[in-house]
Amino acid sequence: MASSFIDKFPRFKRFAVIGLITAIFAVILISMLMLINIRSTLPGMAELKDIRHHQASQVLSSDGEILGSYFFQNRTQVGLEEISPLFTDALLAIEDIRFYEHNGIDRRALARVFVKSILMGQDAGGGSTLTQQLAKNLYPRNGRGWLNLTADKLREMIIARRIERLYNKDEILELYLNTVSFGEETFGIETASHRFFSKPSSELELHEAATLAGVLRAPGLYNPHRRPERSTLRRNVVIRQMERYGMISTQEAETYLEKPLETQYNRITENEGPAPYFREHLRSQLQQLLHTQPAIDGNHYNIYTDGLIIQTTIDSRVQAAAEKAMADRMKLLQFKFDVQQTTNQILSDNDPAIINAWKNSDHYQRLVADGVSEEEIEEIFHTPTEMTVFTWDGETEKTISPHDSLQHYLSFLNAGFLAMSPDNGEVLAWVGGIKHKYFQYDHVKSRRQTGSAFKPIVYAAALENGMQPCDYQRNLLSTYEAYDEWTPRNIQKEYGGRYSLQAALANSINTISVDILMMTGIANVQQTASKLGIRSRIPAEPSIALGTAELSLMELAGAYAAFANGGLRTTPHYISAIYDSRGRLLYNFENLNNTEREQVLSPETSAAMISMLSKAVDEGTGQRLRTEYGISHALAGKTGTTQGFTDGWFIGITPDLIFGSWVGGWSPRIRFSENMGFASQTALPIGGEFLKNLQNDTSLTRQPEFFHAHQMNNRFNTQCPDYRDDSTFDRFRDFITGRNSDDPRTVRPQEERRGVIDRIRGIFRRN
């Protein structure tokens, strides 16, 4: 039938008719497919009634500052009444002035776009209403090409109409303001306001509001931080539009057009912003907690989507003081270390450590997974390419090979820092490394040998077992036969004489520390360490007196807290509470944190340790804090340097604060080869800078001039000379114990158990 109809036309017209019919069928087919596609992806009315945005969970400091967020989309939900009316005016002026008049589709705007953009070829802006943009935000486009674009536009119009039927205008505006993207993975006006101006959206001034409203047309092009000139021009367009529609007067417009664009950029990502190491540690802890333990209301929550408010114990001011102290000191220390390497390079080309790091890298693993041959991988390894490289003078673009990049990073010194309250165990500052983006291993948690920083635990065990600060011990070389003929030596290689226990600790005399350990008993020292909260393994060896046990900074600082807390062990903690997005309490950790207190040392012993460690700062290895950094308030502490200058430690105590720093490399090979590697030159200066920074912050309470009464309740006598000659009693006691000579001695297990009668008999046997 169709063919007979076509046959009636002349041949030349026949092809035109066939083409027209084909085109009509094609349009009908495409339209049907488009409608099927739109229909299959349209949200139902029930779904639109229950629009629930993913909200970022915020991490707050104890003083109310935002430390960071966890999110799939970086969004903070706010009500319309919490947003400055200046911003909503600016938004409507530039994006949708008839928002309160149309029904979700602005036909006048569509007509303008059609005439100016399509017929006249002019830029007439977009024709989408805020409701259509909201639809696009809620249900992003997936396809490409004009056909998919047309389908997406139709879908957004239908969704917009449905939204208009379900919500009033203010509700739609609030939904839009909490979903719109400002670029940089920043969603919603509240998050954008904090990102670019470091203030809540309720406090935006007119020119700031106009700036953010102008960003929305093209977030990358009008980013006020990266493109201030373009952003200023766009801001001025917004201000003129506000003037045009009578939202502001001409005088106001002129005033704000003259204002410079001054952002207060505050980009917080997993690698940037305050406390990145802490936030990463907290993330893993929260994921486990939320997965295994229901909240008070019986529900489980998600840190990426549920907009939780995580209240931590971190004080943003103390954290800032710690981060600045580490950056300032480590930059200087790295400079000195690099000077050393110019004459004595630690990592040579193709060093096994570099090769091993390369084979463990993601880059190498990807190449292997892609089937790249070892020969090609080797060539890639040594081929220079453009990359961003971290230096202490900032990130720089360099043409450098992966081999040289690894050699560069493996040659860095790193550091860790922790500050906490001894009274309640609240962690106030946590700095796990020098730059989280490039060095992600957290040195607050890593375990390293502690050197002499472990000695106070040995001396505390000795006091608990009957010794006193003014007991005197000989400074003599001893070889411990039962421990592979081990002979502990002093750093200065000076021996002879008799020192009080407190002087031996202050001056870090190794021989006496080991002697005290053996007299106290290794098992007693292990037990004391355990009671102080140390969970790492303490070997049953005399070398632990010199810090060969590997502990974390958190463990060691937590152990020192008992000295400042009257002998009470207080476990470090860092979460106070968790709330939902509406402020309802979900988890409360206050009671749990306060129950983990146990009397593990006598108050007298803890007070004596404060006195002895104060002497270490005033007269011993910590003197730089007084002489160079001018710290005059109450202060105690101990340095620790491991063999070969591999690790440097300092743990400090003030009346209201415990703080600790560690400095070292990723491997014992990365170390100073000279005296510059002493902890007094590496770790202690970080503590000194930290205390100075605290003093300079007038918003913080100054550290007390004297220790508190319970920290000074010392029943032991500490008023004694550091050094003295032998007394008759000393000589008699040494005769009994067999330590009656300053000459080096060999300690044999059986001699340690000999009694006085055996020693008298030994006199006759030797004669």
Sequence and secondary structure as in RCSB ss.txt:
>XXXX:A:sequence
MASSFIDKFPRFKRFAVIGLITAIFAVILISMLMLINIRSTLPGMAELKDIRHHQASQVLSSDGEILGSYFFQNR
TQVGLEEISPLFTDALLAIEDIRFYEHNGIDRRALARVFVKSILMGQDAGGGSTLTQQLAKNLYPRNGRGWLNLT
ADKLREMIIARRIERLYNKDEILELYLNTVSFGEETFGIETASHRFFSKPSSELELHEAATLAGVLRAPGLYNPH
RRPERSTLRRNVVIRQMERYGMISTQEAETYLEKPLETQYNRITENEGPAPYFREHLRSQLQQLLHTQPAIDGNH
YNIYTDGLIIQTTIDSRVQAAAEKAMADRMKLLQFKFDVQQTTNQILSDNDPAIINAWKNSDHYQRLVADGVSEE
EIEEIFHTPTEMTVFTWDGETEKTISPHDSLQHYLSFLNAGFLAMSPDNGEVLAWVGGIKHKYFQYDHVKSRRQT
GSAFKPIVYAAALENGMQPCDYQRNLLSTYEAYDEWTPRNIQKEYGGRYSLQAALANSINTISVDILMMTGIANV
QQTASKLGIRSRIPAEPSIALGTAELSLMELAGAYAAFANGGLRTTPHYISAIYDSRGRLLYNFENLNNTEREQV
LSPETSAAMISMLSKAVDEGTGQRLRTEYGISHALAGKTGTTQGFTDGWFIGITPDLIFGSWVGGWSPRIRFSEN
MGFASQTALPIGGEFLKNLQNDTSLTRQPEFFHAHQMNNRFNTQCPDYRDDSTFDRFRDFITGRNSDDPRTVRPQ
EERRGVIDRIRGIFRRN
>XXXX:A:secstr
 HHHHHHTS HHHHHHHHHHHHHHHHHHHHHHHHHHHHHHH   HHHHHT    B EEEE TTS EEEEE SSEE
    GGGS HHHHHHHHHHH TTTTTSSS  HHHHHHHIIIIIIS         HHHHHHHHHS     HHHHHH
HHHHHHHHHHHHHHHHS HHHHHHHHHTT B STTEESHHHHHHHHHSS GGG  HHHHHHHHHHTT TTTT TT
T HHHHHHHHHHHHHHHHHTTSS HHHHHHHHSS          SSSSS HHHHHHHHHHHHHHHHHS  TTS  
  TTTB  EEEES  HHHHHHHHHHHHHHHHHHHHHHHHHHHHS SS TT HHHHHHHHTSHHHHHHHHTT  HH
HHHHHHTS EEEEEEETTEEEEEEE HHHHHHHHHT  EEEEEEE TTT BEEEEE SS TTT    TTT EEE 
GGGGHHHHHHHHHHTT  TT EEE   EEEGGGTTB    TT    SEEEHHHHHHTT HHHHHHHHHHH HHHH
HHHHHHTT  S   SSGGGGGT SEEEHHHHHHHHHHHHTTTEEE  B EEEEE TTS EEEE HHHHHH EEE 
S HHHHHHHHHHHHHHHHTSTTTHHHHTT   SS EEEEEE GGG EEEEEEEETTEEEEEEEE SSTTSS SSG
GGSTTTTTHHHHHHHHHHHHH TTS    SS  GGGS   S   S SEE   HHHHHHHHHHT   SS EEE HH
HHT  HHHHHHHHHHH 
